[in-house]
Amino acid sequence: MTSRTLDIRPMSKRWGSFTSNRRIVLNVDLVRASPRLIDYVICHELAHAFYPDHGEGWRNLLDTVMPDWMTRKAELESSLR
Ligand SMILES: [Zn+2]
């Protein structure tokens, strides 16, 4: 049996989360988002594997792997609400 590392389910208040048992959960509503915005959520949550909060380390990591993450974040927040 394999353990699941990704769950997709309805979430009322957020697009995704990184759980304490190191799994990524994505909001099923992301199915309506463009792939580049889904990529942002995945990168966002994966960065939490290294940094639990949204502090400087987390931001530096996102800046490195996805330099336009802030643009994508803004797009996501404005497009699907
Ligand atoms: Zn986060």
PDB file of the backbone (N, CA, C, O) and the ligand in Angstrom, with CONECT records:
HET     ZN  A 101       1
ATOM      1  N   MET A   1       0.822  -1.194   0.000  1.00  0.00           N
ATOM      2  CA  MET A   1       0.000   0.000   0.000  1.00  0.00           C
ATOM      3  C   MET A   1       0.862   1.252   0.000  1.00  0.00           C
ATOM      4  O   MET A   1       1.823   1.352   0.763  1.00  0.00           O
ATOM      5  N   THR A   2       0.525   2.189  -0.840  1.00  0.00           N
ATOM      6  CA  THR A   2       1.292   3.431  -0.867  1.00  0.00           C
ATOM      7  C   THR A   2       0.577   4.491  -0.041  1.00  0.00           C
ATOM      8  O   THR A   2      -0.652   4.506   0.028  1.00  0.00           O
ATOM      9  N   SER A   3       1.334   5.362   0.574  1.00  0.00           N
ATOM     10  CA  SER A   3       0.696   6.443   1.320  1.00  0.00           C
ATOM     11  C   SER A   3       0.518   7.646   0.405  1.00  0.00           C
ATOM     12  O   SER A   3       1.374   7.950  -0.425  1.00  0.00           O
ATOM     13  N   ARG A   4      -0.586   8.304   0.573  1.00  0.00           N
ATOM     14  CA  ARG A   4      -0.869   9.458  -0.281  1.00  0.00           C
ATOM     15  C   ARG A   4      -0.153  10.684   0.252  1.00  0.00           C
ATOM     16  O   ARG A   4      -0.129  10.944   1.455  1.00  0.00           O
ATOM     17  N   THR A   5       0.421  11.419  -0.661  1.00  0.00           N
ATOM     18  CA  THR A   5       1.092  12.648  -0.248  1.00  0.00           C
ATOM     19  C   THR A   5       0.343  13.875  -0.736  1.00  0.00           C
ATOM     20  O   THR A   5       0.694  15.007  -0.404  1.00  0.00           O
ATOM     21  N   LEU A   6      -0.701  13.635  -1.534  1.00  0.00           N
ATOM     22  CA  LEU A   6      -1.492  14.754  -2.047  1.00  0.00           C
ATOM     23  C   LEU A   6      -2.965  14.427  -1.898  1.00  0.00           C
ATOM     24  O   LEU A   6      -3.430  13.367  -2.319  1.00  0.00           O
ATOM     25  N   ASP A   7      -3.689  15.352  -1.295  1.00  0.00           N
ATOM     26  CA  ASP A   7      -5.137  15.206  -1.178  1.00  0.00           C
ATOM     27  C   ASP A   7      -5.793  16.385  -1.861  1.00  0.00           C
ATOM     28  O   ASP A   7      -5.297  17.509  -1.782  1.00  0.00           O
ATOM     29  N   ILE A   8      -6.895  16.138  -2.524  1.00  0.00           N
ATOM     30  CA  ILE A   8      -7.654  17.216  -3.147  1.00  0.00           C
ATOM     31  C   ILE A   8      -9.066  17.129  -2.603  1.00  0.00           C
ATOM     32  O   ILE A   8      -9.744  16.114  -2.760  1.00  0.00           O
ATOM     33  N   ARG A   9      -9.502  18.202  -1.962  1.00  0.00           N
ATOM     34  CA  ARG A   9     -10.833  18.166  -1.355  1.00  0.00           C
ATOM     35  C   ARG A   9     -11.369  19.589  -1.188  1.00  0.00           C
ATOM     36  O   ARG A   9     -10.624  20.558  -1.330  1.00  0.00           O
ATOM     37  N   PRO A  10     -12.651  19.709  -0.889  1.00  0.00           N
ATOM     38  CA  PRO A  10     -13.193  21.055  -0.673  1.00  0.00           C
ATOM     39  C   PRO A  10     -12.543  21.702   0.547  1.00  0.00           C
ATOM     40  O   PRO A  10     -12.368  21.053   1.578  1.00  0.00           O
ATOM     41  N   MET A  11     -12.188  22.969   0.430  1.00  0.00           N
ATOM     42  CA  MET A  11     -11.638  23.715   1.562  1.00  0.00           C
ATOM     43  C   MET A  11     -12.335  25.065   1.559  1.00  0.00           C
ATOM     44  O   MET A  11     -12.431  25.718   0.520  1.00  0.00           O
ATOM     45  N   SER A  12     -12.817  25.480   2.712  1.00  0.00           N
ATOM     46  CA  SER A  12     -13.628  26.700   2.716  1.00  0.00           C
ATOM     47  C   SER A  12     -12.801  27.973   2.771  1.00  0.00           C
ATOM     48  O   SER A  12     -13.227  29.002   2.247  1.00  0.00           O
ATOM     49  N   LYS A  13     -11.625  27.929   3.394  1.00  0.00           N
ATOM     50  CA  LYS A  13     -10.942  29.194   3.657  1.00  0.00           C
ATOM     51  C   LYS A  13      -9.580  29.338   2.997  1.00  0.00           C
ATOM     52  O   LYS A  13      -8.967  30.403   3.083  1.00  0.00           O
ATOM     53  N   ARG A  14      -9.096  28.300   2.344  1.00  0.00           N
ATOM     54  CA  ARG A  14      -7.763  28.423   1.766  1.00  0.00           C
ATOM     55  C   ARG A  14      -7.626  27.575   0.521  1.00  0.00           C
ATOM     56  O   ARG A  14      -8.437  26.689   0.249  1.00  0.00           O
ATOM     57  N   TRP A  15      -6.559  27.874  -0.242  1.00  0.00           N
ATOM     58  CA  TRP A  15      -6.351  27.159  -1.505  1.00  0.00           C
ATOM     59  C   TRP A  15      -5.599  25.863  -1.308  1.00  0.00           C
ATOM     60  O   TRP A  15      -5.716  24.934  -2.107  1.00  0.00           O
ATOM     61  N   GLY A  16      -4.833  25.808  -0.246  1.00  0.00           N
ATOM     62  CA  GLY A  16      -4.092  24.587  -0.001  1.00  0.00           C
ATOM     63  C   GLY A  16      -3.514  24.612   1.386  1.00  0.00           C
ATOM     64  O   GLY A  16      -3.574  25.627   2.080  1.00  0.00           O
ATOM     65  N   SER A  17      -2.944  23.476   1.797  1.00  0.00           N
ATOM     66  CA  SER A  17      -2.243  23.475   3.073  1.00  0.00           C
ATOM     67  C   SER A  17      -1.191  22.382   3.071  1.00  0.00           C
ATOM     68  O   SER A  17      -1.258  21.422   2.302  1.00  0.00           O
ATOM     69  N   PHE A  18      -0.221  22.555   3.951  1.00  0.00           N
ATOM     70  CA  PHE A  18       0.816  21.554   4.143  1.00  0.00           C
ATOM     71  C   PHE A  18       0.617  21.019   5.545  1.00  0.00           C
ATOM     72  O   PHE A  18       0.765  21.752   6.523  1.00  0.00           O
ATOM     73  N   THR A  19       0.281  19.742   5.646  1.00  0.00           N
ATOM     74  CA  THR A  19      -0.138  19.208   6.943  1.00  0.00           C
ATOM     75  C   THR A  19       1.048  18.803   7.803  1.00  0.00           C
ATOM     76  O   THR A  19       2.175  18.679   7.324  1.00  0.00           O
ATOM     77  N   SER A  20       0.770  18.601   9.076  1.00  0.00           N
ATOM     78  CA  SER A  20       1.837  18.235  10.013  1.00  0.00           C
ATOM     79  C   SER A  20       2.430  16.871   9.683  1.00  0.00           C
ATOM     80  O   SER A  20       3.563  16.582  10.068  1.00  0.00           O
ATOM     81  N   ASN A  21       1.677  16.027   8.972  1.00  0.00           N
ATOM     82  CA  ASN A  21       2.277  14.764   8.545  1.00  0.00           C
ATOM     83  C   ASN A  21       2.817  14.846   7.111  1.00  0.00           C
ATOM     84  O   ASN A  21       2.905  13.849   6.394  1.00  0.00           O
ATOM     85  N   ARG A  22       3.172  16.073   6.728  1.00  0.00           N
ATOM     86  CA  ARG A  22       3.896  16.347   5.495  1.00  0.00           C
ATOM     87  C   ARG A  22       3.157  15.913   4.236  1.00  0.00           C
ATOM     88  O   ARG A  22       3.723  15.282   3.343  1.00  0.00           O
ATOM     89  N   ARG A  23       1.893  16.264   4.192  1.00  0.00           N
ATOM     90  CA  ARG A  23       1.111  16.051   2.982  1.00  0.00           C
ATOM     91  C   ARG A  23       0.595  17.386   2.477  1.00  0.00           C
ATOM     92  O   ARG A  23       0.391  18.330   3.240  1.00  0.00           O
ATOM     93  N   ILE A  24       0.394  17.436   1.183  1.00  0.00           N
ATOM     94  CA  ILE A  24      -0.183  18.639   0.585  1.00  0.00           C
ATOM     95  C   ILE A  24      -1.660  18.398   0.343  1.00  0.00           C
ATOM     96  O   ILE A  24      -2.061  17.371  -0.204  1.00  0.00           O
ATOM     97  N   VAL A  25      -2.457  19.361   0.759  1.00  0.00           N
ATOM     98  CA  VAL A  25      -3.885  19.321   0.475  1.00  0.00           C
ATOM     99  C   VAL A  25      -4.202  20.496  -0.444  1.00  0.00           C
ATOM    100  O   VAL A  25      -3.827  21.634  -0.163  1.00  0.00           O
ATOM    101  N   LEU A  26      -4.891  20.212  -1.539  1.00  0.00           N
ATOM    102  CA  LEU A  26      -5.292  21.275  -2.459  1.00  0.00           C
ATOM    103  C   LEU A  26      -6.806  21.402  -2.468  1.00  0.00           C
ATOM    104  O   LEU A  26      -7.532  20.410  -2.414  1.00  0.00           O
ATOM    105  N   ASN A  27      -7.263  22.635  -2.537  1.00  0.00           N
ATOM    106  CA  ASN A  27      -8.690  22.926  -2.627  1.00  0.00           C
ATOM    107  C   ASN A  27      -9.205  22.485  -3.992  1.00  0.00           C
ATOM    108  O   ASN A  27      -8.640  22.850  -5.023  1.00  0.00           O
ATOM    109  N   VAL A  28     -10.271  21.707  -3.995  1.00  0.00           N
ATOM    110  CA  VAL A  28     -10.817  21.191  -5.251  1.00  0.00           C
ATOM    111  C   VAL A  28     -11.248  22.332  -6.182  1.00  0.00           C
ATOM    112  O   VAL A  28     -11.291  22.148  -7.398  1.00  0.00           O
ATOM    113  N   ASP A  29     -11.564  23.492  -5.633  1.00  0.00           N
ATOM    114  CA  ASP A  29     -11.949  24.633  -6.478  1.00  0.00           C
ATOM    115  C   ASP A  29     -10.822  25.078  -7.404  1.00  0.00           C
ATOM    116  O   ASP A  29     -11.071  25.795  -8.373  1.00  0.00           O
ATOM    117  N   LEU A  30      -9.593  24.665  -7.124  1.00  0.00           N
ATOM    118  CA  LEU A  30      -8.472  25.021  -7.995  1.00  0.00           C
ATOM    119  C   LEU A  30      -8.617  24.425  -9.391  1.00  0.00           C
ATOM    120  O   LEU A  30      -7.926  24.838 -10.323  1.00  0.00           O
ATOM    121  N   VAL A  31      -9.516  23.454  -9.534  1.00  0.00           N
ATOM    122  CA  VAL A  31      -9.723  22.863 -10.853  1.00  0.00           C
ATOM    123  C   VAL A  31     -10.143  23.945 -11.858  1.00  0.00           C
ATOM    124  O   VAL A  31      -9.953  23.790 -13.065  1.00  0.00           O
ATOM    125  N   ARG A  32     -10.716  25.039 -11.345  1.00  0.00           N
ATOM    126  CA  ARG A  32     -11.140  26.134 -12.217  1.00  0.00           C
ATOM    127  C   ARG A  32     -10.020  27.129 -12.509  1.00  0.00           C
ATOM    128  O   ARG A  32     -10.181  28.023 -13.340  1.00  0.00           O
ATOM    129  N   ALA A  33      -8.903  26.975 -11.836  1.00  0.00           N
ATOM    130  CA  ALA A  33      -7.807  27.935 -12.004  1.00  0.00           C
ATOM    131  C   ALA A  33      -6.872  27.496 -13.131  1.00  0.00           C
ATOM    132  O   ALA A  33      -6.834  26.324 -13.506  1.00  0.00           O
ATOM    133  N   SER A  34      -6.124  28.458 -13.657  1.00  0.00           N
ATOM    134  CA  SER A  34      -5.175  28.098 -14.708  1.00  0.00           C
ATOM    135  C   SER A  34      -3.992  27.358 -14.080  1.00  0.00           C
ATOM    136  O   SER A  34      -3.684  27.550 -12.903  1.00  0.00           O
ATOM    137  N   PRO A  35      -3.337  26.516 -14.872  1.00  0.00           N
ATOM    138  CA  PRO A  35      -2.225  25.708 -14.339  1.00  0.00           C
ATOM    139  C   PRO A  35      -1.145  26.549 -13.658  1.00  0.00           C
ATOM    140  O   PRO A  35      -0.549  26.102 -12.679  1.00  0.00           O
ATOM    141  N   ARG A  36      -0.884  27.760 -14.160  1.00  0.00           N
ATOM    142  CA  ARG A  36       0.170  28.548 -13.527  1.00  0.00           C
ATOM    143  C   ARG A  36      -0.219  28.994 -12.118  1.00  0.00           C
ATOM    144  O   ARG A  36       0.648  29.213 -11.272  1.00  0.00           O
ATOM    145  N   LEU A  37      -1.512  29.125 -11.872  1.00  0.00           N
ATOM    146  CA  LEU A  37      -1.955  29.483 -10.528  1.00  0.00           C
ATOM    147  C   LEU A  37      -1.959  28.259  -9.617  1.00  0.00           C
ATOM    148  O   LEU A  37      -1.676  28.359  -8.423  1.00  0.00           O
ATOM    149  N   ILE A  38      -2.281  27.109 -10.192  1.00  0.00           N
ATOM    150  CA  ILE A  38      -2.202  25.867  -9.415  1.00  0.00           C
ATOM    151  C   ILE A  38      -0.739  25.606  -9.040  1.00  0.00           C
ATOM    152  O   ILE A  38      -0.440  25.186  -7.922  1.00  0.00           O
ATOM    153  N   ASP A  39       0.171  25.864  -9.994  1.00  0.00           N
ATOM    154  CA  ASP A  39       1.598  25.703  -9.715  1.00  0.00           C
ATOM    155  C   ASP A  39       2.030  26.579  -8.542  1.00  0.00           C
ATOM    156  O   ASP A  39       2.840  26.170  -7.711  1.00  0.00           O
ATOM    157  N   TYR A  40       1.472  27.797  -8.488  1.00  0.00           N
ATOM    158  CA  TYR A  40       1.818  28.687  -7.381  1.00  0.00           C
ATOM    159  C   TYR A  40       1.408  28.056  -6.046  1.00  0.00           C
ATOM    160  O   TYR A  40       2.188  28.042  -5.094  1.00  0.00           O
ATOM    161  N   VAL A  41       0.184  27.539  -5.984  1.00  0.00           N
ATOM    162  CA  VAL A  41      -0.287  26.954  -4.720  1.00  0.00           C
ATOM    163  C   VAL A  41       0.591  25.763  -4.331  1.00  0.00           C
ATOM    164  O   VAL A  41       0.917  25.589  -3.157  1.00  0.00           O
ATOM    165  N   ILE A  42       0.971  24.945  -5.312  1.00  0.00           N
ATOM    166  CA  ILE A  42       1.820  23.785  -5.020  1.00  0.00           C
ATOM    167  C   ILE A  42       3.193  24.248  -4.512  1.00  0.00           C
ATOM    168  O   ILE A  42       3.705  23.710  -3.530  1.00  0.00           O
ATOM    169  N   CYS A  43       3.787  25.244  -5.181  1.00  0.00           N
ATOM    170  CA  CYS A  43       5.078  25.764  -4.713  1.00  0.00           C
ATOM    171  C   CYS A  43       4.953  26.371  -3.320  1.00  0.00           C
ATOM    172  O   CYS A  43       5.812  26.169  -2.461  1.00  0.00           O
ATOM    173  N   HIS A  44       3.871  27.115  -3.111  1.00  0.00           N
ATOM    174  CA  HIS A  44       3.616  27.728  -1.807  1.00  0.00           C
ATOM    175  C   HIS A  44       3.618  26.654  -0.712  1.00  0.00           C
ATOM    176  O   HIS A  44       4.286  26.791   0.313  1.00  0.00           O
ATOM    177  N   GLU A  45       2.856  25.588  -0.956  1.00  0.00           N
ATOM    178  CA  GLU A  45       2.734  24.559   0.067  1.00  0.00           C
ATOM    179  C   GLU A  45       4.023  23.746   0.208  1.00  0.00           C
ATOM    180  O   GLU A  45       4.408  23.374   1.317  1.00  0.00           O
ATOM    181  N   LEU A  46       4.683  23.473  -0.914  1.00  0.00           N
ATOM    182  CA  LEU A  46       5.943  22.729  -0.834  1.00  0.00           C
ATOM    183  C   LEU A  46       6.986  23.502  -0.035  1.00  0.00           C
ATOM    184  O   LEU A  46       7.784  22.909   0.692  1.00  0.00           O
ATOM    185  N   ALA A  47       6.978  24.825  -0.170  1.00  0.00           N
ATOM    186  CA  ALA A  47       7.945  25.641   0.578  1.00  0.00           C
ATOM    187  C   ALA A  47       7.736  25.487   2.080  1.00  0.00           C
ATOM    188  O   ALA A  47       8.660  25.679   2.870  1.00  0.00           O
ATOM    189  N   HIS A  48       6.504  25.137   2.465  1.00  0.00           N
ATOM    190  CA  HIS A  48       6.238  24.910   3.890  1.00  0.00           C
ATOM    191  C   HIS A  48       6.882  23.616   4.387  1.00  0.00           C
ATOM    192  O   HIS A  48       6.945  23.380   5.593  1.00  0.00           O
ATOM    193  N   ALA A  49       7.358  22.780   3.470  1.00  0.00           N
ATOM    194  CA  ALA A  49       8.111  21.599   3.898  1.00  0.00           C
ATOM    195  C   ALA A  49       9.438  22.038   4.532  1.00  0.00           C
ATOM    196  O   ALA A  49      10.039  21.310   5.322  1.00  0.00           O
ATOM    197  N   PHE A  50       9.875  23.244   4.165  1.00  0.00           N
ATOM    198  CA  PHE A  50      11.145  23.762   4.683  1.00  0.00           C
ATOM    199  C   PHE A  50      10.945  24.850   5.721  1.00  0.00           C
ATOM    200  O   PHE A  50      11.724  24.967   6.666  1.00  0.00           O
ATOM    201  N   TYR A  51       9.893  25.649   5.543  1.00  0.00           N
ATOM    202  CA  TYR A  51       9.620  26.757   6.461  1.00  0.00           C
ATOM    203  C   TYR A  51       8.142  26.740   6.831  1.00  0.00           C
ATOM    204  O   TYR A  51       7.289  26.887   5.956  1.00  0.00           O
ATOM    205  N   PRO A  52       7.829  26.565   8.102  1.00  0.00           N
ATOM    206  CA  PRO A  52       6.432  26.448   8.508  1.00  0.00           C
ATOM    207  C   PRO A  52       5.624  27.739   8.358  1.00  0.00           C
ATOM    208  O   PRO A  52       4.411  27.691   8.153  1.00  0.00           O
ATOM    209  N   ASP A  53       6.285  28.882   8.460  1.00  0.00           N
ATOM    210  CA  ASP A  53       5.529  30.134   8.363  1.00  0.00           C
ATOM    211  C   ASP A  53       5.834  30.844   7.039  1.00  0.00           C
ATOM    212  O   ASP A  53       6.478  30.281   6.155  1.00  0.00           O
ATOM    213  N   HIS A  54       5.362  32.081   6.921  1.00  0.00           N
ATOM    214  CA  HIS A  54       5.614  32.847   5.693  1.00  0.00           C
ATOM    215  C   HIS A  54       6.714  33.878   5.931  1.00  0.00           C
ATOM    216  O   HIS A  54       6.641  35.004   5.438  1.00  0.00           O
ATOM    217  N   GLY A  55       7.716  33.487   6.678  1.00  0.00           N
ATOM    218  CA  GLY A  55       8.809  34.397   7.022  1.00  0.00           C
ATOM    219  C   GLY A  55       9.808  34.567   5.888  1.00  0.00           C
ATOM    220  O   GLY A  55       9.569  34.173   4.747  1.00  0.00           O
ATOM    221  N   GLU A  56      10.943  35.172   6.248  1.00  0.00           N
ATOM    222  CA  GLU A  56      11.938  35.521   5.240  1.00  0.00           C
ATOM    223  C   GLU A  56      12.464  34.296   4.485  1.00  0.00           C
ATOM    224  O   GLU A  56      12.636  34.344   3.267  1.00  0.00           O
ATOM    225  N   GLY A  57      12.718  33.202   5.206  1.00  0.00           N
ATOM    226  CA  GLY A  57      13.228  32.000   4.554  1.00  0.00           C
ATOM    227  C   GLY A  57      12.251  31.466   3.518  1.00  0.00           C
ATOM    228  O   GLY A  57      12.625  31.079   2.411  1.00  0.00           O
ATOM    229  N   TRP A  58      10.993  31.461   3.916  1.00  0.00           N
ATOM    230  CA  TRP A  58       9.936  30.976   3.010  1.00  0.00           C
ATOM    231  C   TRP A  58       9.855  31.863   1.771  1.00  0.00           C
ATOM    232  O   TRP A  58       9.785  31.375   0.643  1.00  0.00           O
ATOM    233  N   ARG A  59       9.866  33.183   2.005  1.00  0.00           N
ATOM    234  CA  ARG A  59       9.760  34.123   0.869  1.00  0.00           C
ATOM    235  C   ARG A  59      10.971  34.030  -0.052  1.00  0.00           C
ATOM    236  O   ARG A  59      10.831  34.078  -1.274  1.00  0.00           O
ATOM    237  N   ASN A  60      12.152  33.898   0.529  1.00  0.00           N
ATOM    238  CA  ASN A  60      13.360  33.760  -0.298  1.00  0.00           C
ATOM    239  C   ASN A  60      13.294  32.513  -1.167  1.00  0.00           C
ATOM    240  O   ASN A  60      13.695  32.531  -2.331  1.00  0.00           O
ATOM    241  N   LEU A  61      12.781  31.427  -0.588  1.00  0.00           N
ATOM    242  CA  LEU A  61      12.664  30.185  -1.352  1.00  0.00           C
ATOM    243  C   LEU A  61      11.685  30.364  -2.516  1.00  0.00           C
ATOM    244  O   LEU A  61      11.967  29.943  -3.638  1.00  0.00           O
ATOM    245  N   LEU A  62      10.542  30.987  -2.247  1.00  0.00           N
ATOM    246  CA  LEU A  62       9.597  31.206  -3.340  1.00  0.00           C
ATOM    247  C   LEU A  62      10.167  32.146  -4.397  1.00  0.00           C
ATOM    248  O   LEU A  62       9.986  31.922  -5.594  1.00  0.00           O
ATOM    249  N   ASP A  63      10.852  33.193  -3.957  1.00  0.00           N
ATOM    250  CA  ASP A  63      11.492  34.110  -4.911  1.00  0.00           C
ATOM    251  C   ASP A  63      12.440  33.354  -5.833  1.00  0.00           C
ATOM    252  O   ASP A  63      12.566  33.691  -7.010  1.00  0.00           O
ATOM    253  N   THR A  64      13.102  32.339  -5.303  1.00  0.00           N
ATOM    254  CA  THR A  64      14.075  31.578  -6.079  1.00  0.00           C
ATOM    255  C   THR A  64      13.395  30.643  -7.075  1.00  0.00           C
ATOM    256  O   THR A  64      13.764  30.609  -8.249  1.00  0.00           O
ATOM    257  N   VAL A  65      12.409  29.890  -6.613  1.00  0.00           N
ATOM    258  CA  VAL A  65      11.801  28.884  -7.489  1.00  0.00           C
ATOM    259  C   VAL A  65      10.713  29.471  -8.386  1.00  0.00           C
ATOM    260  O   VAL A  65      10.429  28.921  -9.451  1.00  0.00           O
ATOM    261  N   MET A  66      10.100  30.583  -7.967  1.00  0.00           N
ATOM    262  CA  MET A  66       9.001  31.181  -8.728  1.00  0.00           C
ATOM    263  C   MET A  66       9.046  32.695  -8.542  1.00  0.00           C
ATOM    264  O   MET A  66       8.314  33.250  -7.722  1.00  0.00           O
ATOM    265  N   PRO A  67       9.917  33.360  -9.314  1.00  0.00           N
ATOM    266  CA  PRO A  67      10.127  34.806  -9.103  1.00  0.00           C
ATOM    267  C   PRO A  67       8.846  35.647  -9.189  1.00  0.00           C
ATOM    268  O   PRO A  67       8.763  36.703  -8.560  1.00  0.00           O
ATOM    269  N   ASP A  68       7.849  35.192  -9.960  1.00  0.00           N
ATOM    270  CA  ASP A  68       6.616  35.993 -10.077  1.00  0.00           C
ATOM    271  C   ASP A  68       5.489  35.482  -9.173  1.00  0.00           C
ATOM    272  O   ASP A  68       4.310  35.656  -9.481  1.00  0.00           O
ATOM    273  N   TRP A  69       5.859  34.861  -8.076  1.00  0.00           N
ATOM    274  CA  TRP A  69       4.826  34.257  -7.216  1.00  0.00           C
ATOM    275  C   TRP A  69       3.828  35.282  -6.692  1.00  0.00           C
ATOM    276  O   TRP A  69       2.649  34.973  -6.526  1.00  0.00           O
ATOM    277  N   MET A  70       4.296  36.505  -6.430  1.00  0.00           N
ATOM    278  CA  MET A  70       3.370  37.502  -5.881  1.00  0.00           C
ATOM    279  C   MET A  70       2.295  37.884  -6.899  1.00  0.00           C
ATOM    280  O   MET A  70       1.142  38.121  -6.542  1.00  0.00           O
ATOM    281  N   THR A  71       2.692  37.939  -8.173  1.00  0.00           N
ATOM    282  CA  THR A  71       1.727  38.227  -9.235  1.00  0.00           C
ATOM    283  C   THR A  71       0.694  37.109  -9.313  1.00  0.00           C
ATOM    284  O   THR A  71      -0.508  37.351  -9.419  1.00  0.00           O
ATOM    285  N   ARG A  72       1.200  35.874  -9.259  1.00  0.00           N
ATOM    286  CA  ARG A  72       0.277  34.731  -9.343  1.00  0.00           C
ATOM    287  C   ARG A  72      -0.672  34.699  -8.151  1.00  0.00           C
ATOM    288  O   ARG A  72      -1.858  34.400  -8.294  1.00  0.00           O
ATOM    289  N   LYS A  73      -0.129  35.014  -6.966  1.00  0.00           N
ATOM    290  CA  LYS A  73      -0.951  35.035  -5.762  1.00  0.00           C
ATOM    291  C   LYS A  73      -2.088  36.044  -5.915  1.00  0.00           C
ATOM    292  O   LYS A  73      -3.243  35.748  -5.608  1.00  0.00           O
ATOM    293  N   ALA A  74      -1.740  37.248  -6.399  1.00  0.00           N
ATOM    294  CA  ALA A  74      -2.752  38.296  -6.581  1.00  0.00           C
ATOM    295  C   ALA A  74      -3.799  37.859  -7.600  1.00  0.00           C
ATOM    296  O   ALA A  74      -4.994  38.083  -7.411  1.00  0.00           O
ATOM    297  N   GLU A  75      -3.337  37.232  -8.684  1.00  0.00           N
ATOM    298  CA  GLU A  75      -4.268  36.746  -9.712  1.00  0.00           C
ATOM    299  C   GLU A  75      -5.234  35.718  -9.131  1.00  0.00           C
ATOM    300  O   GLU A  75      -6.440  35.760  -9.376  1.00  0.00           O
ATOM    301  N   LEU A  76      -4.677  34.806  -8.366  1.00  0.00           N
ATOM    302  CA  LEU A  76      -5.509  33.754  -7.768  1.00  0.00           C
ATOM    303  C   LEU A  76      -6.557  34.356  -6.859  1.00  0.00           C
ATOM    304  O   LEU A  76      -7.725  33.968  -6.891  1.00  0.00           O
ATOM    305  N   GLU A  77      -6.125  35.319  -6.041  1.00  0.00           N
ATOM    306  CA  GLU A  77      -7.051  35.908  -5.079  1.00  0.00           C
ATOM    307  C   GLU A  77      -8.134  36.728  -5.756  1.00  0.00           C
ATOM    308  O   GLU A  77      -9.246  36.826  -5.238  1.00  0.00           O
ATOM    309  N   SER A  78      -7.827  37.323  -6.915  1.00  0.00           N
ATOM    310  CA  SER A  78      -8.844  38.142  -7.565  1.00  0.00           C
ATOM    311  C   SER A  78      -9.723  37.355  -8.526  1.00  0.00           C
ATOM    312  O   SER A  78     -10.848  37.766  -8.810  1.00  0.00           O
ATOM    313  N   SER A  79      -9.223  36.222  -9.034  1.00  0.00           N
ATOM    314  CA  SER A  79      -9.960  35.546 -10.096  1.00  0.00           C
ATOM    315  C   SER A  79     -11.018  34.570  -9.595  1.00  0.00           C
ATOM    316  O   SER A  79     -12.021  34.353 -10.276  1.00  0.00           O
ATOM    317  N   LEU A  80     -10.826  33.998  -8.460  1.00  0.00           N
ATOM    318  CA  LEU A  80     -11.708  32.891  -8.073  1.00  0.00           C
ATOM    319  C   LEU A  80     -12.582  33.168  -6.853  1.00  0.00           C
ATOM    320  O   LEU A  80     -13.275  32.274  -6.367  1.00  0.00           O
ATOM    321  N   ARG A  81     -12.550  34.361  -6.377  1.00  0.00           N
ATOM    322  CA  ARG A  81     -13.362  34.642  -5.187  1.00  0.00           C
ATOM    323  C   ARG A  81     -14.835  34.783  -5.534  1.00  0.00           C
ATOM    324  O   ARG A  81     -15.657  35.020  -4.650  1.00  0.00           O
TER     325      ARG A  81
HETATM  326 ZN    ZN A 101       1.295  29.225   3.425  1.00  0.00          ZN2+
END
